[in-house]
Amino acid sequence: MRVHGEVSDDEAAVAAAAGEQVPISPPAASAGQQWLVVGYALTKKKVKSFLQPKLLALARKKGIHFVSIDETRPLSEQGPFDIILHKLTSKEWQQVLEDYREEHPEVTVLDPPNAIQHLHNRQSMLQEVADLNLSNGYGEVCTPRQLVIMKDPSSIPDAVAKAGLTLPLVAKPLVVDGTSKSHELSLAYLEASLPLLDPPLVLQEFVNHGGILFKVYIVGETIRVVRRFSLPDVNTYNLGNNDGIFRFPRVSCATNNAEDADVDPCIAELPPKPLLEKLGKELRRRLGLRLFNIDMIREHGRKDRYYVIDINYFPGYGKMPGYEHIFTDFLLSLVQSKYKRLLSGS
């Protein structure tokens, strides 16, 4: 942990959001006070949503100082850092960070770029869940049957028939790159509409789920769940009276909050905590990640069958109730556990 300095976190966040850089030194510290220095390399949008005043104020009280990383300068010339937070997708940045990790193993990088890559492709994203085959007394966790289409929209009807997928199908862009386009989803009702889709994409069988989605936030070993409104169930009337593709916005955003809505308790009931803890633990281990969220639905009419439909790295934690307390505690725990390992010689 670092000592000394005179720049406030609020000034740093405002400057970063405006695309400016700020001095690296932490805020003024009392004699003997140590600061946990967290470097961040985030988009302007992520800085605004994540580095909110309430987070910065609490972090300052706990001795945590956030510092903007200048992508135009060598990373090795910046710092020193205790932790690096990042969500940039360019290959150049990923290589810079991998090189830095080798040169500075004492710095905790959240999370390893090569592990994050697994979630940038919807073909590989859900594979760890599919291989998990998680089923216990609290329920079963599955993934929807899906098909990857790389090109040639005209081939989609035959590919769907060959794979035995059942309409309607949710169409999602194959690559998840942090842009709004990567979250543009469509629902295809009829076989004749399939050639209108735009590959590369993933087609997932639509599962009726009562119009409620569970957003499961993972911060280290901590799990928080919020409800979001999702697409309504599809019935035979919908199938017989829809002649094309329904394009819909990102359904799990905070504006679709369903926490206080009057919803059938059987639909709104959160997944069992033991099931989520088991799922979170296994995915942390398999993915090698500590900051992600899981989008889950419960099959309508099946109290104990859940489907994971998406996994996102470093999601919009600012939308999670109490995120500032959870996140600052998590950052401090990383340093505490590191020092314990050093003291034990492991």
N, C-alpha and C positions, 0 to 999 in steps of 0.2 A: 504494500500500500504506500501511497505517495504523500509528501508533505509540502506545505507552503502554497503561495499564489494569491491571485487577486482578480479573477474573472467570474461573474455569476453564471449559474446554469441558465437562468432566464435569458441573459444576453446571448449566451451561446446558442440556445435554441432559436431565438429570433433571428440571429445572424445566419444560422444554418438554413433556416426556412427561406431566407432571402438569397441563398446561394453564396453567402460570404463566409470567410474563415475567421477564426478567433484564436487568440493565444492559447497555448496548451496548458498553462499553469492553472492549478486548482484554486479555489477561493481562499481568502485569507484564513489561516488556521491558528488556533490558540497554541500555546507552547505544548509540544509533544503530541498534538492531534494529528492523526493520520487520515488521509482521504483515499477512498477507493476510486480509482480513475477508470472510467468506462469510455472507451473510444467508440464512436458510432459512424457507420457508413450506410446511410439510409437515403431513400429518395425524399424529395421535398414533401411529398404527400404523406409519407410514413413519419417524417419528423413532426409534422403538424398534428397527426392523429395520435402519435405515441408519446412524444415529449410534451405532454400537457402541463400547464402550471401546477396542477395538483401533484403530479409525479415529481416534478423538479423540486417543489417545496419540501415534500416528504424526504426525497433523496438527500437534499441538503442537510436536513435535521439528522439523518442517519450517517452523514459523512461520505456520501456518494457524489461524485462529480462527473457529469457527462461532457465529453469533448468531441467536437466535430472533427472527423478525419478528412484531410485534403487529398482527394484522389489524384490531383495533379503533381503531388510530391511523393517521393519514395516513402513508403510506410515505415521503413527502418529508421528514417530520420525524424519521425514523429514519436510522441509519447514521452516518457514511458507509460504503458498501459498495464492495468491489471486484467481487464476484460475488453474484448472487442465484440460489439453488436453489429450485425450487418444484414442487409437485404438488397444486394445489388446482383444483377444476373449476368453481366458481361463476362466473357471468358478471360479477358485480360485481368479483371479484378479478381476472379477466382484463382488465377495463377499467382498473382501478387500475394494473396492471402495464404495460399498453400506454402509459398516460399517463406513467408513471414513465420508461419507456424513451425517450420523446421528450424529456423534461426532463433526463435524465441519460444521454446516449449513452456516457459514459465507463465506465458500469457494465455488466458482461457479465451478461446474463440468460439462464439455462439452463432452458428454451429459450424462444423467442418464443411467446407464447400462441396466436397465430393459426396457427402451424405445428403446435402440439400438437393443435389442434382436429381436424386431419386424421385423427388416430388415435383420436378419440372415437367414430367411426362406422365400423362394419365394412363398410359399403358402399364407403366411400372409402378405407379403410385399405389394402387390397391393390391398389388401382388402379395405384399407381406401379410395383408389381412386375409386374403384368400388362402394362403399357405398356413395361416395360424390355426384355422379350424377350431376357433374358440367356442366352446360350449360347456356350460356347467349348470348348477342348480338355479342360477339366476337368469339364464337365457342363452341364446345362441346369436353369434355375430357372423354375418355373411357379407358378401359383396354381390351386387347385381351381375347377372350374366352380361358380358360386354363383348364388343367386336371393334377392332381398329381398322379404319379405312384410310389408307395413305393417299390415294389419288383415284382418278376416274370415277366421278359420281354416278355414271351410268351403270357401273358394276355393283352398286350398293344393293339393289333388290335381290340379285342372285346371291350375293355374299350373305345377306341377312337370312335368306331362305336356307342356304347351305348350313349356316351356323345354328338354325333352329330357333332364332330369337323371335319373341312375340311382340307385336305392336300393342301400344305405342312405344316409341323409343326416344330416350333423351339423347340429343346430340350435343357433345361438348368438344371444344377445340382440343387437339391432342397435346399441345404445348401450353404449359402454365408459366408465363413470363412476367407476371405482375401487372400486365396491362389490362385495361377494361375489356379488350377484345377476348382475352383468354377466359373471361367469365360470361361471355355471351352464349346463352344456352337456347336450344330449340326443342320442341316436342313434335315428333313426326307421327301422325295418326294413321296414314294410309301408305301402302306400298308404292303407289303412284307418285307420292310426294318425295320419296327418298332421293331420287336423282337431283333434287333441288338443293340438297345439302352441299356444304363446301369443305371437302377434305383439305388437310389431314384432320381427322376427328375420331372420337370414340363414341360408339353407340351403346347406351346402357338400357336394359329393359326397365321400363317404368314400373315401380312398385307402389301401389296405393298405400298411403300412410296417414290418412286423416288430415292432410294439409299442414302437418306440424313437423318441423325439423329440429333436431337437437344439436346445438353447437357446443362441442366438448373442447374446452381450452386446456392445454397442457403447458405448465410452466415448471420444468423440473419434475418433481414428484407431486406437485399440486394440481388438482383437477377442479375445474369449475364448469358448470353446464348452464346454458341459457336456451330458452325456446325461441324459435323463429317461425313465422308463417311461411309455408312453402306452397307448392302447387296443389290445387284441390285434387281429390281422387278422380279417376277416369272411369266412366261407366259405359255401358253399351250404347246409351244415347249419344254420348260424346263421340264415340267411334263412328256411329252411323251418320252423324250430322256435322262432321268436320272434314273438309276436303283438301287440307293442305298441311302446312307447317306453322305451328304456333311459336313465335319467338318471344322469349320473356327475359326480363332483366335478372340480375343477380338476386335470387330469392332469399338468401340468408343474411342480407345486410341488416344493420341495426334498425332501420326504419320499419322493418317487418317484425318488430318485437312482439312476442306473444306471451310475455311473462304474466301480465295481468288480464289477459283476455278471458272471456267466458267460453271455455272450451270443455268438451266432454272429458271428465277426469281420466277415462280409460285411454284417451288419446294424448292428453297433456301430461300424464304421469311420467316423470323423468326416469331414464334407465337406472337400474339398481346400482348403487355406489360400488359394491364389490365387483360387479361386472366391468364397470368403467375403470376401476383401479387395476384389474387384471389386464384389460385391453391396453391401458396407458403404459403399464410396465413393460408389456411384451413389445409394443411398438417402439418405445424408447430404446429398448435393447436392439431390436432388429433394424431400426432405421438409423440408430446412432445420433438421434436428435433429442433436444431438450425443450425446444420452443416450437410448438405446432398446434394445430387444432384439427379435430375430426368432425366431419359432418355426418350425422347419423339419423336414420329414420326407423320407426317401428312399423312393421307390416300391419296394415289395418286388419283387425280381427284376430291377430296373433299377439298376445300379450308379451311373449317371450322371444320373439324373433326380430332381430335388428339388422339393418344393412348400413355399412359404411359406404358413402357415395363420393366422398372427397376428403383429401388430407391437404392442409395448407401449411407452409412454413412461415413462422413469424407473422401470425394473422393480426387482425385489428384488435389488439389487446385493450386499446382505449375504450372499446365498447363493452368490456367485461367489468361487471360491478366490482369495485374494490381492487382494481388491477394494480394501482400504485403501491398498495401494501404488499400484495402478493409478489410483485416483481422486485421491489427493493429487498424484501426478505430473501428472495431467491438469489439475487446478486451477492448479498452478504454471505449467504450460506456457501456459495462457491469458493470464496476466499477462505472461509473458516475450515472447510473440508480440505482445501489444498494445504493449509498450514498444519493441520492435523496429520496429513500424510507425510509432510516434511519432518515433523517432529518424531513420527514413528519410524522414519527411515524407509517407508514403502514407496 
